Amino acid sequence: MNKRRRIISVLMENEPGALSRVVGLFSQRGYNIESLNVAPTEDDSLSRLTLTSVGDDLAIEQITKNLNKLIDVVKLVDLSEGSHIERELMMIKVRATGSMREEVKRSVDIFRGQIIDVTQSTYTIQLLGNSEKLSAFIDAVGETIVLEVVRTGVSGISRGEKILKL
Amino acid sequence: MEMLSGGDMLIRSLADEGVDIMFGYPGGAALHIYDAIYRQDKVKHILVRHEQAATHAADAYARVTGKVGTVLVTSGPGATNAITGIATAFMDSIPMVVISGQVPSDKIGQDAFQETDMIGVSRPIVKHSFMVQNPADIPEIVKKAYYIAASGRPGPVVIDVPKDYTAPNETYEYNYPESVSMRSYNPVQKGHSGQIKKAVNAILAAKQPVIYIGGGAIHGDTPELVTKLIKTLGYPITSTLMGLGAYPSTDDQFIGMLGMHGTYEANTAMHKSDLIFCVGARFDDRVTNALDKFCPNAKIVHIDIDPASISKTIAADIPIVGPADSVLQQMLPLIEKGKDKVDQPALESWWKSINEWRQKHGLYTKNRFDDQSEMLKPQEVVQAVYKATKGEAIVATDVGQHQMFAAQYYLFDKPRKWVTSGGLGTMGFGIPAAMGAQMAFMDETVVCITGEGSVQMCIQELSTLKQYGLPIKIININNQALGMVKQWQDMNYDGRYSEILYEDSLPDFVKLAEAYGHVGMKVTKREELMGKLEECFAMKDRVVFMDIYVDPDEHVYPMQIPLESVGDMQLSKTERTA
């Protein structure tokens, strides 16, 4: 069966231990997590967790069923089943000296990023987009000048009227 | 409004929840709670000799009564000792609440004396867990814990309570909630009616059907409904280790246990079936054998309360999520009153085949084991116990060959009489489990069928049995080796017996029993077996330890051949299926 990357969005109780139950489930059952982010929502009692995982339909079905079994999980949706928007934020520090300073600046403009910190020898760049775009930027500037990469992991939301809410 | 301390609230909540018995062991972090126990008389506490035994006893109490078992342990080693029993209950979906003391809240995370992150350690083997954050929440947490443990797919729930939250100097308004609702937890109450109709059509259209039940069929009214279903349809029924007793084993339509040590007729019927109707079982590896060779012609109808158990290993053609009893309740009228009827000629010829298999290699055919051999055979010991107890005992087991022989030869006609660690396969389960079952039913005969390996893993509980006057009968099927490991070493490792022998170090079990104040008896000969067993079961108020020496070379058969289909079995040391 075809392995695909899925974005699973989870609303869970904002309780201590809830996150470790979700993360533990993945290691316990041998599922993989590519990225994971979690933060409170407009409702204080709920956190929203977004994770990406690669698997075939059966594996993803088991993941969603087992997530749903966790008492702390209130609701979840596989965003990749419908039309959706995904975004990830990256902060990347690169070596920028001599002619590379112009070169990097040009790439940042092409990718619609911003340079958010400058020293005589480095740039720190902020870039927003889907995961592919962020990876493409790293390829474009070339790994040799990359000093540090911080990515938030994917967040996602459905398009149109569809919402994940209580 | 009554004002109570955290410790008093905890025990009062248990009493208000209807808990009559708990099993436990005190320690530093649980001292305030134990003081609360001392000052009341509603909840009886049984002092075990090791926390593992407390969990197994509470687990067995739950298995035989259908109620939730309750355990109380202290922090650190008390909590970690309970882990094996929690995992045992988790694997077999047994409702249990385990309360563990914790170091005071301001010491958590400081590697305090007897500190263990119990919530973390137990996380993968609990249905849910609670860390008390505020003593005022204790009644609500207890209510939720019992609700979660017992509802849906049952399982163990841990409540971790920091010591300072149980201290007597601070009191809170006590109010035990009558009910509890949780927005994130709403177990399914009914099956999907469209799926049920589809299932009924498939079941009635089958020519070679098998009904396959598991531990889920023990719950609620499921046993009566399964029996009604089987009698209405006239179909054959098989059961997993966990489901034994949900349908009467002595009934002709019962074709025996299936799986690794299932009967020839049950495994063969499964393999050749065109429809498998699974009620509350989970197609685990001890049943299915190789997944890619599993029942090639069968359509699968699967009822389970847990959606994650459906299509986990074997894809269901018609899945139904819901409690087995309510789904069967919905299903029965459709079968009884619907237009479609069972295909009687097909069913007759199916039964003809099954009966032929039964006569050819069934458990009761001649030469299944040699009952004229010089040494006693383990199978005949189980049969003699069955006879001596008229098939009416509650039977707890340990894990290994004796467990499989008990499953094969002790025929359970009623649910909740069979107490065995199926999923986790926990050696040491037997004595404490028998203890918990006897505690629940003081007037019933409770037997622990065990082996000289397993029995030594929780043998300290002989002392607890004495203290509380729990007259269980221990049938130690002594083959002087770790028999199941030995069998595998015989079959797969050319008889290289790695670390399974005791080299004359076995204790004199008769003297050991006597040292604990019990009766010990040794049996080595066929002629004395029945007489001694009758003597044993006549001693109604004594614990009797029967040390019965059997043939060390006996194997459990049938045995599925690894990596093959359900129907591929070794039938004896020399025969296998074609």
Interface residues (C-beta under 8 A of the other chain):
Chain A: M12 E13 P16 G17 S20 R21 G24 Q28 L58 E61 Q62 K65 N66 N68 K69 I71 D72 V73 V74 L166
Chain B: I119 G120 R123 P124 K127 H128 S129 M131 Q133 I148 M182 R183 S184 Y185 D306 P307 A308 S311 K312 A315
